[in-house]
Structure formats: C-alpha cells, structure tokens
Amino acid sequence: MPLPQVPSSEEVEHLMRNAQLRDELEPYLDESVNLLNTRQLPTPMENEFLASMLAWERAPVLPIGQWFQPELTLTHPDSLNDAELNERLWETIQKLYDARIVLDFTDHLSDRQLYTLIFRDILPSPEKKIDLPKNFLHWHCLDDSDEPETWLRYYASDMERREWFDQSGLPLPKAQQPPFPRKMPRRPQ
C-alpha cells in the first residue's frame, strides 16, 4: 500500500491563500467564479485569478486624472502652440504609461487630436483603478463600431477586412498606412 503524498509547505501556502481569497470573495460571488476549472488550473494560477477578481471588486472608480498625485490636468489644447503641445503630449503619454494606461489606435490622430482626446475624454473618464502590477488599462483611441472606415483603412488585418466585407457586404476602404505613426509605450509581454 503506497504512503499518502505529503504536500510541500509551498503547496499548503497556496491552498491556504486560495481559501482566504475565496472567503474574501464570498460577498461578490457570481457566475464568473464558475469560469475556473479548478481541476485543470494550478492553484497558484487560480490564486492569481481570484486576487485579480478581488482587486476589481475593491477598486475605487475615479476619473483617470485623479489616479495621479497631484491630479493630472492638462492645459487646454487651444492655449498651446504646436511645439508646446507636442512636448506636453509625450510627457502625458509617459505619465499615463507609468500609471499602466496604454493608448491604442492613435496613429490616425494628429498630435493635437490625440492631446484633445486625452484632455476631453480620457482624463475625466471614471474607471476602476486596479492596483495590480500586471494590470494595464488599454484605452482604444478609436471605436471600430463607430468608425469602421478608419479602423478598416488603418488598423484592420487582411483577414479582419475580409470578415467585415463578408458580414456587411459594403465596399472596403483602401488599406493605408496611418498618417501619424508613433512609437507608443506598450505593455510588457
């Protein structure tokens, strides 16, 4: 008769952390916990998922500008000349990235348009501020459902363009390189 396997102290710690996370999540439980197949997911990965759920539930909803100390505010775009605006834009992009906010789909916008979007739409937008090192907020600077022509022209892959054509039957705009290519900070892989 084989002897029962004794779990390592690390395994015991993972199991205890799992129980603690599940207890703390109890008031928030819904069907999303059922997304986990605990028989196929190692306990440390399950714990990471549960910790992210708990962080989401507890995260405050704040305008993005208030995620910063002091609050991130921008000068009105009309008050800046092009050189000042460009400098302030790149400072702001870096500050947003440092706060784990990544701007996607920006290359169709001029510097002034992107700065205005950050000033008008992003900084005042209330979002959950989740404080997890691997968590990044991706802000899409293009809504492909509201602006399908721009998305198809500059960002959609050949396959996405074909699928869109097959579904809509509408003519495709010519694929082009975006007019304002930028090397934006990206989420680490």
Secondary structure by P-SEA (a helix, b strand, c coil): ccccccccaaaaaaaaaaaaaaaaacccccccccccccccccaaaaaaaaaaaaaaaacccccccccccccccccccccccaaaaaaaaaaaaaaaaaacbbbcccccccaaaaaaaaacccccbbbbbcccccbbbbbccccccccaaaaaaccccaaaaaaaaaacccccccccccccccccccccc
